[in-house]
Amino acid sequence: MNDRTRSAVALDVDVAATRATRRRGLLGRASLGATEGLLLTPCKAVHTVGMRFPIDVIFIDRDGRAVRIVPALAPWRIAMSVRAKAVIELAAGTAAASDIRVGDMLYLAPAPPPRKRTAVDKRDVHVQRKSETPLKPEASLKPRAPIGEHPPC
């Protein structure tokens, strides 16, 4: 999440916090999706040796503020920042599309709950036949007896 714009930068973020996961990084992947990212921590430098695609690299300090942004770092390159404590790797073009600037605070946030279904599903639509009589609206809204007076189930 970007605190300044209050918008999600990536929806599916992997965290590489061990030596093995940081070393592997994005190597072996054919691409990085537009909503995917990788957080490497601790990290001050990255390389794209052996990678097949460019990435946006955002160096962040211990407070989560962007201290350097390297857009579209090509394969077989190196980038570093002495002030960085962690690095966020995103698909090339994501930093510009998300309007990330040096000084922005970036942080991980839990995914929002799934949205409620708003579209009408054809299976949920009941077609009234001519032989059926429609219910009166007040009959379906008013309970016949108070809740306490209903017999137990």
C-alpha positions in Angstrom: 0.0 0.0 0.0 1.1 3.6 -0.7 0.2 5.8 2.3 0.3 9.0 0.2 -2.1 7.8 -2.5 -4.0 5.3 -0.3 -3.9 2.8 -3.1 -2.6 -0.7 -3.5 0.7 -1.1 -5.3 0.6 -4.9 -5.5 -2.1 -7.3 -4.4 0.0 -10.5 -4.3 3.3 -9.8 -2.5 5.8 -12.6 -1.5 8.2 -11.8 1.3 11.8 -13.1 1.0 13.2 -12.8 4.5 15.6 -15.7 4.6 19.0 -16.0 2.9 17.7 -18.7 0.6 14.6 -16.9 -0.5 16.4 -13.6 -1.0 19.1 -15.4 -3.1 16.4 -17.0 -5.2 14.3 -13.9 -5.6 12.6 -13.8 -9.0 15.1 -16.1 -10.7 13.5 -18.8 -12.7 10.3 -16.9 -13.3 9.2 -16.1 -16.9 7.5 -12.9 -15.8 6.0 -10.9 -13.0 2.3 -10.1 -13.1 1.0 -6.6 -12.9 -0.4 -7.1 -9.4 2.5 -9.2 -8.1 5.6 -8.1 -6.1 8.5 -9.4 -4.0 9.7 -7.8 -0.8 13.3 -8.6 0.0 14.3 -7.8 3.6 17.0 -7.0 4.7 18.4 -5.8 1.4 20.5 -3.0 0.0 21.3 -4.2 -3.5 19.7 -6.4 -6.2 20.8 -7.8 -9.5 18.9 -9.1 -12.5 21.6 -11.6 -13.6 19.8 -14.5 -15.3 16.4 -12.8 -15.3 14.4 -12.7 -18.5 12.4 -9.5 -17.9 12.8 -5.9 -16.6 11.5 -5.0 -13.1 10.8 -1.8 -11.1 12.9 -1.7 -8.0 12.0 0.4 -5.0 14.5 0.7 -2.2 12.9 1.5 1.2 14.4 2.6 4.5 13.7 1.2 8.0 10.5 3.3 8.2 9.1 2.0 4.9 9.8 5.2 3.0 11.0 5.0 -0.6 14.6 6.2 -0.8 15.3 5.3 -4.4 13.2 4.1 -7.4 14.8 2.3 -10.3 12.2 1.9 -13.1 12.5 -0.9 -15.6 15.8 -2.4 -14.4 16.9 -4.5 -17.4 18.2 -8.0 -17.1 21.9 -8.4 -16.3 22.1 -5.1 -14.2 22.8 -4.2 -10.6 21.1 -1.5 -8.5 21.8 -0.5 -4.9 21.1 2.1 -2.2 23.2 2.5 0.9 20.2 3.9 2.9 17.9 1.0 2.1 16.8 -1.7 4.5 14.5 -3.5 2.1 13.6 -3.7 -1.6 10.3 -4.1 -3.3 10.5 -5.6 -6.8 7.5 -5.0 -9.1 6.6 -5.6 -12.7 8.2 -3.0 -15.0 5.9 0.1 -15.2 4.1 -0.5 -11.9 6.0 2.2 -10.0 5.0 4.9 -12.5 1.4 3.5 -12.9 1.0 3.6 -9.1 2.5 7.1 -8.8 5.2 6.0 -6.4 7.6 8.8 -5.5 10.7 9.0 -3.3 9.5 9.7 0.2 6.3 7.7 -0.1 5.6 5.3 2.8 4.9 1.8 1.5 3.6 -0.9 3.8 2.1 -4.3 3.7 -1.6 -4.6 4.5 -3.9 -7.6 4.8 -5.9 -8.3 1.7 -9.5 -6.9 1.8 -12.3 -9.4 2.2 -13.9 -10.6 -1.0 -16.6 -8.3 -2.3 -20.1 -9.4 -2.0 -21.7 -10.7 -5.2 -23.6 -7.9 -6.9 -24.4 -9.3 -10.3 -27.6 -11.2 -10.6 -27.0 -14.9 -11.3 -29.5 -16.3 -13.8 -30.0 -19.3 -11.5 -31.1 -17.0 -8.7 -33.8 -15.3 -10.8 -37.3 -16.8 -10.3 -39.5 -16.5 -13.3 -43.2 -16.1 -12.3 -45.5 -18.2 -14.3 -49.0 -17.1 -15.1 -50.6 -19.7 -12.9 -48.7 -18.5 -9.8 -50.2 -15.8 -7.7 -47.8 -13.1 -6.5 -47.3 -12.7 -2.8 -48.5 -9.5 -1.2 -45.6 -7.4 -0.2 -46.9 -6.8 3.3 -47.4 -10.5 3.9 -43.8 -11.4 3.2 -42.4 -8.5 5.4 -44.6 -8.7 8.6 -44.0 -11.7 10.9 -47.2 -13.5 11.9 -46.2 -13.7 15.5 -43.5 -12.1 17.6 -40.2 -14.1 17.7 -40.7 -15.1 21.3 -44.1 -16.7 20.6 -42.9 -19.1 17.9 -42.7 -22.7 18.9 -39.1 -24.1 19.3 -37.6 -25.9 16.4 
